[in-house]
Amino acid sequence: MLLGLSLNYLNMKKYLISGLVDSYRIKINLFAISPNSAISVFKQKYPNAEDIYVIQDLFKK
């Protein structure tokens, strides 16, 4: 189990996620395995967020 966690940690990338929260545009950096998982983490942190998207590092290795 520990080995599996360390392999996922090596595949994590930094994503800049933007979203509208209470009519304010918020941009935060998140570490995630994929852009979809980064957006999911953003939605968990800000449940009332709208218009969420990845700004950069989408195809960067």
C-alpha positions, 0 to 999 in steps of 0.5 A: 500500500505504501508503495502505491501511494509513493508512485501516485505522489511521483505522478502528481503535477501542479495545476492552476485552477480558476473558479468563481466563488461568490462573484469573485474569481479565485485562482489557486495552485493544486497538486493533483494526478490529473486536471479532472482530479484538480477540479474535483479538489477545487469543488470540494474546497469551494462547493458553491464555485462556478465556472471552474477550469484549468489555466495552465500546465495541462499538457506539461510533463 
